[in-house]
């Protein structure tokens, strides 16, 4: 079935509220999924995983759980590691990325490594919100174990990224890596050289000791911002494809946001037809 972007956003936000996310988290998560889907990255495919994770983890996460408990900051390499321990990126992902941005403001350049997060690809859809003048964003992630690696490159002032996709030689699934950098014009030359060395060290070393390059290697497909805009306009015209069972699932979760009317609200509702 086909739905409009507004219908998807509204239905998804209600479903996420019904699953227990805060108003801000539900809105940001809906923005992520819709942005990815409208620009051709099929956020809906990963959404199915997210709903299962949220239904499970929200019943096992105490009300006092802090989003900061998943974070580990290494000041020497200026690397922020985020280990969700198998939880959904939609639960606190907006907060983790905003915190990363604040660190980049303080330290000029940082790397953020997400691990053990099955739906982490959806956080790629938050990067347009994170982007701002004076900040460059480089990110890479893999949507599934069989999909190519997707690279986003936002430059200061850009509303849309340049996108590359490349196949992965290893059987290991690539998690999300984000590098946040203030433009070089704001960094002294000596500091810039030092930071570049630290960025490479952070990006080349994962939390489990494996190594990988942050650079784009073996790129097989490239999309410019202009081409992404074309995809977006086409999606707005034709609508978004979504499985009817998934749509019904969103409706089901959204029912939890409805409350039973009391006598006072019925009396103030006006005459019925």
N, C-alpha and C positions, 0 to 999 in steps of 0.2 A: 504494500500500500504506500501511497505518497502523502506526505504532510508538508505544511509550510514550515519555514524556520521558526516563526513565532509560535506555532502550535507545538513544535518539538521543544522549544525552550520552556514554554509554560508548563507542559506536561512533565518534563524532566525535573524542573525545579520543584514542583509539587511532590513528585515521587521521592526526591531526595530529602525534602522536609519530612515526608512521611516516614522515611527510614531513620530519621533522627539527626540529620545534619543541621547546623545552625543556618539562619537565614542567609548570612553572608557566604558561608561555604556552599550552600545549595545554589545560589546565584552564580558564584564564580565557577562552580563545577559545570553548570548548564552552559555558561559562556564558553568554557573550554571545549566541550563536546560539540557545540554548534559551530564554533569557529573552525575546528578541524574538519567537520563534515562539509561545511559550506565551501571550504577551499580544497576539497577533494582528498582528504586524508582518512576518511571513514572512521570518525570517532565513535560511531554507533557500534562498530564491531568490538571495540574494546569496552564499550559501555556494558555489554552483557557480563563481562568479567567483573566490572566494578560493582554492579548490583548484587552479585553473589557475595563478593567480599564484604560489602557494607552490611548486608543482612547478617553475616556471620560476626564481623568484628565489632559492630555496635552493641551486640549482646554480650560481648566479652571485654569491652573497654569501660572502665569505671568513669563516673562523671568527673572525677578529679584528675584524670590523666592529662598531663601537660604535653602540648605539641613539641616542646623543647626536649622531651625525653628521647626522641629519636635522633637528635643531632649531636655531632661531635666535631668540634672546631680544632684544626691543627694550625696554630699561628705561624709555625716555621714555614710550611708550604702554602699557607693561606688557602686551605682546603676545608670545605664543609662537607662532611659525610652524613648522609641521611639513610638510616636503615629502618624501613617500615616493618620489618619482620613478617612479611607476607600480607600486610594490611593494604588497604586501598589508598591510592594517591589523592583521592577526592576528599578524604577526611580532613587532612590538615595541609594539603599541598599548596594552597594559596598562601598560607602563613609561612611555610618553609621558604617559598620563593621570595616573598616580600622581605623576610629576614635576610636572605641572601643578598638582596639588593642593598639593604642597609649596610651589610658588611663590605660590599663593593664600594660604597660611598666612603667608608672609612679607610679602606686599604688599597684603593685604586684598581686592583685586579684580583679576582678570586676564582677558584674552581669549586663546583658543587657536584658531588657524586651521589646518585641515588642507587640504592641496592635493595634487593629482596622485595620488590614492589611490582606485582604482576601487571598492573594497569598504569604504570608510570608514563607510558606514551602520551596519555591524556594531558599531562602537565606541559607538553609542547604547546598546547592550546592556550596556556596562560601567559606565554612569553610575549604576545602582543600587548597584553595589559602591563607587563613588567617593563616593556621598552619605554624609554623616555630620552629626551635630548640629553646628551652628555653620557650616554651609556651604550656600549656595544655588547651584543649578546651572540655567542656561538653555542650551539647545542646539537647534540646528536642522541638518537634513541632508535630502538627497534620495536615495531608494533607487536610482532609475534616472533616465535623462534624460526619461522620459515620466511619472514619478510626481510626486505633489504634494510640497511641502516639509512635513516633519514637525517640529514643535516640541515639545520636552520642557521642562517647568518643574518642577523639584524644589525644594521649600522645606525649610528646616532641619527635620529630624525626620521628613520624609515618606519612606515606603518606596517609594511609587509616585508618578509624576509626573502632572500634568495634561497632556493632549496636545491639540494643535491640528494641523490639516492645512489647507494652502492651496495653490492653484494658483500656478504661477510664470509671470509675464508674459514673462520673457526666455527665449531659446533656450539660454542658457548653463546648464550643470548646476551646481547648488548643492552645494558641498562641505560639510564639517562645521565648524561654528563653535560653540565652547563658551565660556560666560562663567561663571567661578567667583567667588563673592562671599561674604565673611563678613557675617553679619547686621549691619545698620546700628547696632544697639545697642552694638556693640563698636568703632565708629569715631567719632571725634570729628566734630562737625558740620562744621568747616572742612575737614577732610580728606575727608569724604564728598562735598562739592561738587566738590572737585578730582578725586577718583577717578571720579565720575560723568562728568565731562567727558572724562577719559582713556578710560573704557570706551566712550563713544560714538564717540570718534575711532578706537579700535581695531576696534570692531565694524563701523563704517561703511566701513572701508577694507580691501580684500583685498590679498593680497601682490602682485597684479599691477596694483594701482591702481584696480580696479573698485570701485564703491561699492554698498552695499546696507544696508537697515535691519535691525537686530536685532529690532525690535518685530514683533509678529504682525500682518500686514496681509492683509486679504482672507480671513480664516479661514472655511472652508466646513464644517468638521467639528471637533467638540470631544468629547473623552472625559475623564471624571473618573476619579479613582483607583478609585472604587467600580465604575464600568463596566469598567475594566480587570480588576478582580478577577473579575467575572462571566465575562469572556472566558477568563481563566486557569482557572477551575473547569470550564468547558465543555470546554476543550482537554484537561484531565486526564482527564475522563470519556470523551471520544470518541477520544482519541489524536491523533497528528500525522501528517498526510499527507506522504509523501515518495516521490519517483519511484524505482521499483525499480532503474533504472540508476544513479542517484546512490547508492543504498544499497549496491549492488554495488561502486561505486567506493570508498566508505568502507571496505568490507571489504578491498578490494585494498590500499589504503594501510596499513591496520592490520596486514596480514601482515608488514610490515617490522619490527614490534615483537616478533615471535616469533623465538626463537633455537633453533638445532638442539640437541637434547639430547645430552649426552656420556655416556660409560659410567657415570660416578659418579652422575649424576642418574637414569639408568635404574635403577641398582641400589637407589637410595633411594626409588623410586617405589612400592614395595609390589607384592604379587602381582597379576597381571592375571586377569580373569575368563575 
